Amino acid sequence: MSSVIFIDFEAFQHGDETFQIKELCILAADDPLKPLTFLFKPSRQWEKLKSTQKQTYSFQEHHLHHLSWGEGNKTYCVNCLERKIKKAMPMYLEARFYVLGRQKAAFLRRELPMLDIHDYAFADSYKDISRAPSHLTCTYRYHSKEHCAVLKCYRLLLHYQSL
């Protein structure tokens, strides 16, 4: 039987543009105490963004995930991410990765084609999944529980385990 791994991210997105991943979490169901978490630096400086992008990203920053555009400790790099997954999760080739949402699943399939990524079809939306227990808090200081990739991975894990 293949391993089950949950993956989720928070990102900036303007219109039909691709996601600008900010926070990423990868959580193996059989090793839930060791999630891989990343907080990525922006790909472009705030000053170089169009005014419409700034307006959208500012709204997302203040009303959704509460991560600032300039925050981050690593530059997003697909090859680097692949290497970290290989090192931390040697079973990744036999694993099924679950993320909730078709758009996120499609994006991750394009970004990480070596992973077997599936839309988490066991629930229609996060509303169908119990909230994270109160003792779990987000890794990053100002996050709301609804917009934290780490807590969303734990919510998926708890829902999956309850099936």
N, C-alpha and C positions, 0 to 999 in steps of 0.2 A: 504494500500500500504506500502511496506517495505521501510525503510530508505536506502539511498545510501551513502556509505562511500568509500573514495579512500585511498589506501594504497600503499606505495612505499618504497623502500630501496636502499641504496648504500652498496656495500659489496666487500670484497676481495674474490677472487676465483682463485684457481690454478687447472688447468686441470678439471678433473671430480669431484674434491672435493666439498663438500657442501659449501654453502655460509658462509662467516664469516661476519655477518651483522655489519656494522659500523654506519650507519645513518638510522633511520626509521621515517616515517611520516604517520600519520593517520588523515584524514580530512573528517569530516561529511559534506555532501552537504548542509544540512540545518543549519549548524553552522560553516561557513568557517573561522570565525575569531578566532577560538580556536582549531588549529591543535595540536595533540599530537606529540611531536617530541622527539627523543632520539638520543644520540650519545654514542655508546657503546665502552667500553674498549676492547682490544683484549683478546682472550681466552688463548693465549700463548705469552710468551715473545719473542721478536724479535730474541734474541740469540739462542733460542731453535728451530727455524725454519730451514728447509733444505735450502741449498743454492739455489735450483731451486725455492722454494717458495719465498725466499727473492727477487730474481730477478723479478718474476712475480708481487709480491706485490709492489715492488719499482716502477715498470712501472705503475701500476694502481694508485699508490699514486701520482706520478708526472705528469701523462698524462691523467688521467680520472677524478677521483672525488676529488683529492687534499686534502684528509684527511689522516693524517699520521697514521701509524699502532698503535702507542702508545697513540694517542688522544682518549679521551672519559671520561665520568663522571659516567657511570653506567656499571656494568657487565651485559652482555646479559643473561637473564634468562626468559625462556618461561613462567613459572608460574607467575613470577613477571609481565611480560607483559600482561598476561591474566587478572590479578587483576587490573592493571591500565586501561585497556580497559573497563572492567566491571564498574569501578568507574566513569570514564570520559564519557562513552557512554552507558548509561543504555539500550538503544534501540538496542545494538549490536546483540542480538539473532534474532531479526526480520530484521536485515540489510543485504544488499548485499554489499560485499566488492569487489572493483574493483582494479586490478593492471594490468598494460600493460605488456604482455609477458607470454607465456606458462610456461617457466622455473621458473619465479618468482611465478606465480600462484601455480604451483605444489609444490614448496618449502614451500610457506606459508600454503598451505592445510595440509602438513605434520606437520609443526611446530605449527599451530594454528587450529586444527581440529574442534574446536567449532564455528569457523567463517565460514560463507557462502561466500567463495572466488571464484571470477570469473575473467577470463582473460578479459580485457576491449576490447570487440570485435567491438566496434563502430569505431575503426580506425586500420589500419594495423600496424602502427608504430608511434613512437613519431614524425616522420617527417610529418605525416599527421595532427598533432595537432599544432595549433598556438603556437608560443613562448610565454613565460610568459611576461606579460606587464613589461615595463622597470622600473616601480616604485616598483615592487616586487624584493626583493633581498633575497639571501639565508641566512639562520639562522647562518651558520658557515662561518667564515671569508674568506677562500681562495677558496671556491667552485666556479666552473664554473656553469652557469645557466643550461647547458645541463646535468650536473651530480649532481643534488641536489634533494634529495627525496622530500623536501618541495615544491620546485617549480614544480616538476613533478606532484605532487598531485594537485596543483593549475591549472596546464595545463589541466589535466584530467577533473577537475571540470568545467573549462571554456568551454572546448569542449563539455562536457555532457550538459551543460546549453544551448549551441547553437543548439542542436539537435531539 
